């Protein structure tokens, strides 16, 4: 059985990008957790959801991603001057990201068609390998199963057609601490008893708002409101909550930033619990794997996140050696993405997944929630 599942998921990984882009998920299908548990059997192996939507951004500034084509040096001003092919659109670099890509800003209120024409012009002149929008990542829904007796998906087949019969599997193994599972999400609650002895330090990739703005910068007191921890990227992957009250929502709207009112979701904690909550400990619920170590990778905060932060987080979780990323001493063998992107899959998405898979990581992504044909 193990060989069958590993063969399927190894051959299916190129579809991870398709499942990640174009699917809005409410809860993860229980089957998605099975390869997480099966891989933990082999300790010798290398170690509401999110939807990237076209939320409103300031009409004067549009954030994009681009990867300079070979032969071009983005560290030199001449490269960015070469991108100024339109008198009405100014292109300014923001920061380097992983995968040799850059985050940049377009100034001049370009329409969607003008932006796409600009991207095509750059490609026709061999200035970029790709250029695309740095879309907003936001949360949609969250599961709420609190106790094992309600977790029908883990029981035997008599409880439901999709049940995993985990009691039978636990008779064989409860997993291995040699396996690291990366949870790319909102971070986790480090004080949650379900994770006692299992959590690795992780990393926080939620950037400050002004890092993405060369102009129209928000007041300093709002700069790190998305991170909600007083700063930008750092080694603290804990989840301080992503709740937004009416006053903050109105304040952000006044800054031309979409930030809908909501309660804190604790989504990363929920996903980590479903996958790897301590089992047989007399507390709360149980996860599929009782032994694997959990690597929290925070990519989403208040008011959502950015695709560029998400892709950096995927590469870091896999242990990709990239000058734009900090070192990861405990790379993940499995990376869980309870994510969806309401868009066609982009070149930057695929490259990040390719880079992670090249490091030996298995990508487990949400699938099927919009009923789309993934082959289209």
Secondary structure, DSSP 8 states (H G I E B T S, - for coil): -HHHHHHHHHHHTTHHHHHHBS---SS--GGGGHHHHHHHT-TTS----EEEE-----TTEEEEEEEE-TT--TTSHHHHHHT---TT-EEEEEEE-STT-EEEEEES---HHHHHHHHHHHHHTTSEEEEEE--EEEE-------SGGG-GGGS-GGG-TT---HHHHHTT----TT-EEEEEES-B-TT-GGGTTTEEEEEE----GGGG-SSS---HHHHTTTTTSSSSSBS--B-----B-HHHHHHHHHTT-----B----HHHHHHHHHH---SSSSS---S-SSSEEEEEE--BTTBEEHHHHHHHHHHHHT---TTS---SS--SEEEE-EEESS---HHHHHHHHHHHHTT-EEEE---TT---TT-
